[in-house]
Amino acid sequence: MAKYLLLKHYRGAPAPVNDVPMNQWEPEEISAHVQYMNDFAARLERSGEFVDGQALAPEGTWVRYDGEGLPPVTDGPFAETKDLIAGWMVIDVDSHERAVELAGELSAAPGAGGKPIHEWLEVRPFLTAPPTVTE
Amino acid sequence: MDEALLRSLTPSVLAVLVRRGADFAAAEDAVQDALVEAVRLWPAGPPQDPKGWLVTVAWRKFLDRARADTARRRREDLVSVDAAEPAPGPAVDDTLRLYFLCAHPSLTPSSAVALTLRAVGGLTTRQIARAYLVPEATMAQRISRAKRTVSGVRFDRPGDVATVLRVLYLVFNEGYSGDVDLAAEAIRLTRQLAAAIDHPEVAGLLALMLLHHARRSARTAPDGSLVPLAEQDRSRWDTESIAEGIEILQAALASDRLGEYQAQAAIAALHADAPTAGETDWGQIVEWYDELVRLTGSPVVRLNRAVAVGEADGPRAGLAALAEVDASMPRHAAVSAHLHERDGDLVTAARLYAEAACQASNLAERDHLTRRAARLNARCR
């Protein structure tokens, strides 16, 4: 039992095979893509492996502490930021192999022309609770 | 109300329903319903015969559901179940069969863990979901899939004790800290199993759990950080739990059928025996690791053996033992760092601690290793 984050990037991941921006797809291709994502999440829930799935807005605000009694400084978005997270799915599976298998399926979501996007997803393990037995 | 007592009745109540002809999945649902009723009603008026009460209520719940299903599907095949009488049979065997079923080899480890906690442990789906930090709907699906998977398995055959022990070990070793104390639950379930079957490895696992559980309050500092064995305040170890673990282990070892859990428990017992870390009998611990290597061939065991060799025969000997362990093993860098530190090579140790921190699979260990690296780096400056 281990949790993995399947991370989807707006930007920063290597280019997918079927690399057409979503705003240039046919509307029904977008619907098919969304449906695929929903079906995938529903299937994972049925298999008892789904934890969470969220999408993020492409633009956010950068914030930092600016000293005692001062309001936080806000800035951005920065055009030069290389990596941009689009969203994620968290899964709870029995092995790393299973996590890779599921990420492969998610990456097959249909895009332009109804063909799989083959987009790169990042699979990252969660840090767990410490084991009880250590010696 | 003693919830643990209530839940300890779960497996035998479930077994009665299955013996009366209910299929496993439906019986398990009915027992859960009865447990919920018990939690609601018992505080006001506890029954004289708790098990009898649970059987009666669970059976009624089962029949209600079966009748509803029958009516809905207009099928008659479930009606015959009404006439079934409870067959006599020892409750102990029933409990045992339930453990085997819930740890059946056709289940994945996570499914076996979930099913065991629910059907044998009597925990609710919500409690199990919280303990493993997954949504309740996901856990409900995991459990119902597991029930479907084993529903075709005959309930009357003995299974493999080793699969049951692996599941219980997982519950003990890999729990998060939610509102259910999974380590304590694993001990309860293992204790119950040990009462049902005379098997040295079951006893060995129970002893192992008790001996590690005894150190629990000393394992973490008030700020939540890990305290390594050598630095633990041994006056905070639970001596009662240690005494019980050692007694159970000695009885198991006397049967002369050594297994990996007994050997691991023996190592934990030697640590428990030492009044201070400096008085640890590392020579004997190395011998038990040799046994464990022989029994399991596990690279994790070889890695831990290298630590023990380092303590028994000095860090150079430990590094020599470590050289024979696959360097891609998790915690290899952490062990190497520790041995280099003891050997006085602080620069190498600091680098290896930092490397080990990056590879750590849990947050507490990562923080611990990062602190070690930082401390050595400060000394080297």
Interface residues (C-beta under 8 A of the other chain):
Chain A: M1 K3 L44 E45 R46 S47 G48 E49 F50 V51 D52 D92 V93 D94 P125 L127 T128 A129 P130 P131 T132 V133 T134 E135
Chain B: T108 P109 S110 S111 V113 A114 Y132 L133 V134 P135 A137 T138 M139 Q141 R142 I143 R145 L170 F172 N173 E174 G175 Y176 S177 A183 L208 H212 H213 R216 L226 L229 Q264 I267 A268 H271 N304 V307 A360 S361 N362 L363 A364 E365 R366
